[in-house]
């Protein structure tokens, strides 16, 4: 596509549930910004995730909205609180009209060409009402997550309301590790589905550089412990309990810097770029979210994952990403809570040493995704404004 008389105006709605939606969204957003288009990010995710984009690209802005989507409430890093999640979902749906009116007014005033979603449902309904095309970029939608844990008929009704709003999405960019996406399960909908390779962040600094900053010898084994913004209890796990003999451990914790010496260290997660840490370690211990899974696959680092109770996304990530393209070892929840991690960490390291590299998967999905988004946005802009004149 040639240079245009003006950039497209793109709204990118990003779920604030965990960090995975936001971190992967930055990759596609950067691709759009590099092509000169303007992107307005609307999210409840922490602002620091987008700092690099905001600093580098003046045409990138962030709107922070706390009531964008309900998400899922967790009791701890690996357990969904079903009751509280459903209460929160009901509260969101019952009170969403004010948010919808606010977003409709903003979308109209912003003169948007396209709305991107990863992966809240309310903006899909609003954009349709305003007359702006929508494209979802995701491996799952929250109606599938809610449906897997909804037991009562009243809860199933809440799921139905979510699905109806997702049905207003016109296009889907489907990324690896996906599960069934109800809004696009009919055969007729497949014409509006684009499958792309991994959309994933890559390391910036070398393994040696990061090890030096962490003060961990380059020839020592090291494990990264990351659970998407959850703090690890200060006394529940010690180096002697959870780490193999001679190994170092780095626990990426939110908003804290303590225990920064010794074999098991807690570092402040938002001050580090996670792909750099992943590239610098031998094994990662965490949960199966898209961000963690895609980044360990892209850097070929084994993952010891703790299964999450009541989160349907996990099956797609394990079956369609980790097993064919990565190294994955399951640690039962019982072993996780007891701090019985060592055999699983050693098994993960041995798996990489004993087995050939997994099947190759491309990791440049943002190139296809951004071109698809631009094509849809350009088509809409031409309908509304007349043909563009190339410079």
C-alpha positions as CSV (number, residue, x, y, z in Angstrom):
1,X,0.0,0.0,0.0
2,X,1.4,3.4,-0.9
3,X,1.6,6.5,1.2
4,X,-1.8,8.0,1.9
5,X,-3.0,11.6,2.3
6,X,-3.7,10.8,6.0
7,X,-3.1,7.9,8.3
8,X,-5.8,5.6,9.4
9,X,-7.3,6.2,12.8
10,X,-7.4,2.8,14.6
11,X,-8.9,2.1,18.0
12,X,-7.3,-0.9,19.8
13,X,-9.3,-2.2,22.7
14,X,-7.2,-4.4,25.0
15,X,-8.4,-6.5,27.9
16,X,-6.8,-5.8,31.2
17,X,-7.2,-9.4,32.4
18,X,-3.6,-10.5,33.1
19,X,-0.7,-9.1,31.0
20,X,-0.9,-11.4,28.0
21,X,-3.5,-9.5,26.0
22,X,-1.6,-6.2,26.4
23,X,1.9,-7.6,25.7
24,X,0.9,-9.3,22.5
25,X,-1.2,-6.4,21.4
26,X,1.9,-4.1,21.6
27,X,3.4,-6.2,18.8
28,X,0.6,-5.7,16.3
29,X,0.2,-2.1,17.4
30,X,3.9,-1.4,16.8
31,X,3.5,-2.8,13.3
32,X,0.6,-0.5,12.6
33,X,2.5,2.5,14.0
34,X,5.6,1.7,11.9
35,X,3.4,2.0,8.8
36,X,2.5,5.6,9.9
37,X,-1.1,5.0,11.2
38,X,-2.5,6.5,14.4
39,X,-3.5,4.0,17.2
40,X,-5.6,4.9,20.3
41,X,-5.2,2.1,22.9
42,X,-8.2,1.7,25.2
43,X,-7.5,-0.6,28.1
44,X,-7.4,-1.2,31.9
45,X,-4.0,-2.8,31.6
46,X,-1.1,-1.2,33.4
47,X,0.3,1.7,31.4
48,X,4.0,0.6,31.7
49,X,3.3,-2.1,29.2
50,X,2.8,0.5,26.5
51,X,5.5,3.0,27.6
52,X,7.9,2.1,24.8
53,X,5.2,2.7,22.2
54,X,4.1,6.0,23.7
55,X,7.7,7.2,23.9
56,X,8.7,6.2,20.3
57,X,5.5,7.0,18.4
58,X,3.8,10.4,18.9
59,X,0.7,9.1,17.0
60,X,0.1,6.5,19.7
61,X,-2.1,7.4,22.8
62,X,-3.7,5.5,25.6
63,X,-7.2,5.9,27.1
64,X,-7.4,4.1,30.5
65,X,-10.9,2.8,31.3
66,X,-11.3,0.6,34.4
67,X,-14.7,-0.7,33.4
68,X,-13.8,-2.0,29.9
69,X,-14.5,-5.7,30.5
70,X,-15.1,-7.9,33.5
71,X,-12.4,-10.5,33.0
72,X,-11.9,-13.4,35.4
73,X,-11.3,-13.3,39.1
74,X,-8.6,-15.6,40.5
75,X,-8.2,-16.9,44.0
76,X,-4.4,-17.4,43.4
77,X,-2.1,-17.7,40.4
78,X,-3.8,-21.0,39.2
79,X,-7.4,-21.0,40.6
80,X,-10.4,-19.2,39.2
81,X,-12.9,-17.9,41.7
82,X,-16.1,-19.0,39.9
83,X,-18.6,-17.4,42.2
84,X,-16.9,-14.0,42.2
85,X,-16.3,-14.1,38.5
86,X,-20.0,-14.6,37.8
87,X,-21.0,-11.9,40.3
88,X,-18.6,-9.5,38.6
89,X,-19.9,-10.5,35.1
90,X,-23.5,-9.9,36.1
91,X,-22.6,-6.5,37.6
92,X,-20.7,-5.5,34.5
93,X,-23.6,-6.5,32.2
94,X,-26.2,-4.8,34.3
95,X,-24.3,-1.6,34.4
96,X,-22.7,-1.5,31.0
97,X,-25.1,1.0,29.3
98,X,-23.3,4.0,30.7
99,X,-20.0,2.7,29.4
100,X,-21.5,1.8,26.0
101,X,-22.9,5.3,25.7
102,X,-19.6,6.8,26.6
103,X,-17.7,4.7,24.1
104,X,-20.3,5.3,21.3
105,X,-19.8,9.1,21.8
106,X,-16.1,8.8,21.8
107,X,-15.9,6.5,18.7
108,X,-18.1,8.9,16.7
109,X,-16.0,11.9,17.8
110,X,-12.7,10.2,17.1
111,X,-13.6,9.5,13.5
112,X,-12.3,6.0,13.6
113,X,-11.6,3.9,10.5
114,X,-11.5,0.6,12.3
115,X,-11.8,-0.9,15.8
116,X,-9.5,-3.8,16.9
117,X,-10.4,-6.0,19.9
118,X,-8.2,-8.2,22.1
119,X,-10.7,-9.4,23.3
120,X,-13.4,-7.4,25.1
121,X,-17.0,-7.9,23.8
122,X,-18.7,-4.6,24.6
123,X,-16.8,-2.5,22.1
124,X,-17.9,-4.9,19.3
125,X,-21.5,-4.0,20.0
126,X,-20.8,-0.3,20.3
127,X,-18.7,-0.2,17.1
128,X,-21.5,-1.9,15.1
129,X,-24.0,0.6,16.4
130,X,-21.7,3.5,15.4
131,X,-21.0,1.9,12.0
132,X,-17.3,1.1,12.3
133,X,-15.9,-2.3,11.2
134,X,-14.3,-4.5,13.9
135,X,-11.6,-7.1,13.9
136,X,-10.8,-9.4,16.8
137,X,-7.2,-10.5,17.3
138,X,-7.2,-13.4,19.7
139,X,-6.9,-17.1,20.5
140,X,-10.1,-17.2,22.6
141,X,-13.0,-15.1,23.6
142,X,-14.3,-14.7,27.1
143,X,-17.7,-16.2,26.4
144,X,-16.0,-19.5,26.0
145,X,-14.2,-19.0,29.3
146,X,-17.3,-18.1,31.1
147,X,-19.3,-20.9,29.5
148,X,-16.8,-23.5,30.8
149,X,-17.4,-22.4,34.4
150,X,-21.0,-21.4,34.3
151,X,-23.2,-24.0,36.1
152,X,-26.5,-22.4,36.9
153,X,-29.1,-21.4,34.2
154,X,-28.8,-17.8,35.3
155,X,-25.0,-17.9,34.7
156,X,-25.6,-19.5,31.2
157,X,-27.9,-16.5,30.4
158,X,-25.0,-14.2,31.2
159,X,-22.8,-16.1,28.8
160,X,-25.5,-15.9,26.1
161,X,-25.5,-12.1,26.5
162,X,-21.7,-12.0,26.1
163,X,-21.9,-14.2,23.0
164,X,-24.5,-11.9,21.4
165,X,-22.1,-9.0,21.6
166,X,-19.2,-11.0,20.3
167,X,-21.4,-11.9,17.3
168,X,-21.3,-8.2,16.3
169,X,-17.6,-8.7,15.4
170,X,-17.1,-8.8,11.7
171,X,-13.6,-10.2,11.3
172,X,-11.3,-12.5,13.3
173,X,-7.5,-12.7,13.2
174,X,-6.9,-16.1,14.9
175,X,-3.6,-16.6,16.5
176,X,-2.0,-20.0,17.4
177,X,-3.1,-21.9,20.5
178,X,-6.7,-21.1,19.8
179,X,-9.8,-22.8,21.1
180,X,-13.3,-22.7,19.6
181,X,-14.4,-19.1,19.2
182,X,-18.2,-19.3,19.2
183,X,-18.9,-16.1,17.2
184,X,-16.9,-17.6,14.3
185,X,-17.8,-21.3,14.5
186,X,-20.2,-21.4,11.6
187,X,-18.8,-22.4,8.2
188,X,-20.1,-19.1,6.6
189,X,-18.1,-17.1,9.2
190,X,-14.8,-18.7,8.0
191,X,-14.6,-16.3,5.1
192,X,-13.9,-13.6,7.6
193,X,-11.2,-15.5,9.6
194,X,-7.5,-15.0,9.0
195,X,-5.1,-17.5,10.6
196,X,-1.7,-16.0,11.3
197,X,1.6,-17.2,12.8
198,X,2.7,-16.3,16.4
199,X,2.3,-12.7,17.4
200,X,5.0,-12.5,20.1
201,X,7.6,-10.2,21.6
202,X,11.3,-11.1,21.1
203,X,14.3,-10.5,23.3
204,X,16.3,-7.3,23.0
205,X,19.3,-7.9,25.2
206,X,21.6,-10.9,25.1
207,X,21.6,-13.7,27.6
208,X,25.0,-12.7,28.8
209,X,24.0,-9.1,29.3
210,X,20.9,-10.0,31.4
211,X,22.8,-12.6,33.4
212,X,25.4,-9.9,34.2
213,X,22.6,-7.5,35.4
214,X,21.1,-10.2,37.5
215,X,24.5,-11.1,38.9
216,X,24.0,-14.8,38.0
217,X,26.9,-16.7,36.4
218,X,26.5,-17.5,32.8
219,X,27.4,-21.1,33.3
220,X,24.9,-21.6,36.2
221,X,21.4,-23.0,35.7
222,X,18.5,-20.6,36.3
223,X,14.7,-20.8,36.4
224,X,12.3,-17.9,35.9
225,X,9.1,-18.0,38.0
226,X,6.3,-15.9,36.5
227,X,2.5,-16.0,37.2
228,X,1.2,-13.0,35.3
229,X,1.1,-10.3,38.0
230,X,0.6,-12.5,41.1
231,X,2.9,-12.1,44.0
232,X,4.5,-15.3,45.5
233,X,4.2,-15.7,49.3
234,X,7.3,-14.5,51.1
235,X,7.9,-17.6,53.1
236,X,6.0,-20.4,51.4
237,X,8.8,-21.2,49.0
238,X,12.5,-21.1,49.6
239,X,15.5,-21.9,47.4
240,X,16.1,-25.1,49.3
241,X,12.5,-26.2,48.8
242,X,11.8,-25.3,45.2
243,X,15.1,-25.1,43.3
244,X,17.4,-28.0,42.2
245,X,20.7,-27.9,43.9
246,X,23.0,-25.2,42.5
247,X,20.2,-23.5,40.5
248,X,19.2,-19.9,40.7
249,X,15.6,-18.7,40.7
250,X,14.2,-15.4,39.6
251,X,10.6,-14.7,40.7
252,X,9.0,-11.9,38.7
253,X,6.7,-10.2,41.1
254,X,4.4,-7.1,40.8
255,X,5.5,-3.8,42.2
256,X,8.2,-5.2,44.5
257,X,12.0,-5.5,44.7
258,X,13.2,-7.6,47.6
259,X,15.3,-10.7,48.3
260,X,17.5,-9.6,45.3
261,X,20.4,-11.7,46.5
262,X,20.7,-15.4,47.2
263,X,19.7,-18.3,45.0
264,X,16.0,-17.4,44.9
265,X,15.4,-13.7,44.1
266,X,12.3,-11.6,43.7
267,X,12.5,-8.9,41.1
268,X,10.1,-6.1,40.2
269,X,8.3,-7.4,37.1
270,X,7.5,-4.1,35.4
271,X,11.1,-2.9,35.5
272,X,12.2,-5.9,33.3
273,X,11.3,-6.8,29.7
274,X,10.0,-10.4,30.1
275,X,11.4,-11.8,26.8
276,X,14.9,-10.8,27.9
277,X,14.4,-12.7,31.1
278,X,13.0,-15.8,29.3
279,X,15.9,-15.8,26.9
280,X,18.4,-15.6,29.8
281,X,17.1,-18.7,31.7
282,X,17.1,-22.4,31.3
283,X,13.5,-23.2,32.4
284,X,10.4,-21.1,33.1
285,X,7.8,-22.0,35.8
286,X,4.4,-20.5,35.3
287,X,0.9,-20.9,34.0
288,X,-0.3,-21.4,30.5
289,X,-1.3,-18.0,29.2
290,X,-0.7,-16.9,25.7
291,X,2.1,-14.4,26.6
292,X,4.2,-17.0,28.5
293,X,3.5,-19.8,26.0
294,X,4.3,-17.8,22.9
295,X,7.4,-16.3,24.4
296,X,8.9,-19.6,25.6
297,X,8.1,-21.2,22.2
298,X,9.7,-18.2,20.4
299,X,12.9,-18.5,22.5
300,X,12.9,-22.3,22.8
301,X,12.9,-22.4,26.6
302,X,11.1,-25.3,28.4
303,X,8.0,-24.4,30.4
304,X,6.9,-26.1,33.6
305,X,3.3,-25.2,33.8
306,X,0.8,-25.5,36.7
307,X,-2.7,-26.4,35.3
308,X,-5.3,-23.7,36.0
309,X,-8.6,-24.8,37.4
310,X,-11.5,-23.5,35.3
311,X,-9.7,-21.7,32.5
312,X,-10.7,-23.2,29.1
313,X,-7.9,-21.4,27.1
314,X,-5.3,-23.7,28.6
315,X,-6.3,-26.7,26.5
316,X,-5.7,-24.9,23.2
317,X,-2.4,-23.5,24.3
318,X,-1.1,-27.0,25.4
319,X,-2.5,-29.0,22.5
320,X,-2.0,-26.5,19.7
321,X,1.1,-24.6,20.8
322,X,3.2,-26.1,23.6
323,X,3.2,-29.8,22.5
324,X,3.9,-29.3,18.8
325,X,6.2,-26.3,19.0
326,X,7.7,-26.2,22.5
327,X,8.9,-28.1,25.6
328,X,6.2,-28.5,28.2
329,X,6.1,-30.3,31.6
330,X,3.0,-30.3,33.8
331,X,3.5,-29.7,37.5
332,X,0.4,-30.9,39.5
333,X,-1.2,-28.2,41.7
334,X,-0.4,-30.3,44.7
335,X,3.3,-30.2,44.0
336,X,3.1,-26.5,43.2
337,X,1.5,-25.6,46.6
338,X,3.9,-27.9,48.5
339,X,7.0,-26.5,46.8
340,X,7.9,-29.8,45.3
341,X,9.2,-28.3,42.1
342,X,12.7,-29.8,41.6
343,X,11.8,-33.0,39.7
344,X,9.7,-31.1,37.2
345,X,12.3,-28.4,36.6
346,X,15.0,-31.1,36.0
347,X,12.7,-33.0,33.7
348,X,12.0,-29.9,31.6
349,X,15.8,-29.2,31.3
350,X,16.4,-32.8,30.4
351,X,13.6,-32.8,27.8
352,X,15.3,-30.1,25.8
353,X,18.7,-31.9,26.0
354,X,17.3,-35.3,25.0
355,X,14.9,-34.3,22.3
356,X,15.4,-32.6,18.9
357,X,13.9,-29.1,18.5
358,X,10.2,-29.1,18.1
359,X,8.4,-28.3,14.9
360,X,9.1,-24.8,13.6
361,X,6.4,-22.1,13.9
362,X,6.8,-18.7,12.4
363,X,6.8,-15.8,14.8
364,X,6.0,-12.9,12.5
365,X,2.2,-12.9,12.7
366,X,2.0,-9.2,13.3
367,X,3.0,-8.5,9.6
368,X,-0.1,-10.4,8.3
369,X,-2.3,-9.0,11.0
370,X,-1.4,-5.4,10.4
371,X,-1.9,-5.7,6.7
372,X,-5.3,-7.3,7.2
373,X,-6.3,-4.5,9.6
374,X,-5.1,-1.8,7.3
375,X,-7.0,-3.3,4.4
376,X,-10.3,-3.3,6.2
377,X,-9.7,0.2,7.6
378,X,-8.8,1.6,4.2
379,X,-11.9,0.1,2.6
380,X,-14.0,1.7,5.3
381,X,-12.2,5.1,5.0
382,X,-12.7,5.1,1.2
383,X,-16.4,4.5,1.6
384,X,-16.8,7.3,4.0
385,X,-14.3,9.9,2.6
386,X,-14.0,9.0,-1.1
387,X,-10.8,7.6,-2.6
388,X,-7.5,8.3,-1.1
389,X,-5.0,10.2,-3.3
390,X,-1.5,8.7,-3.1
391,X,1.4,11.1,-2.7
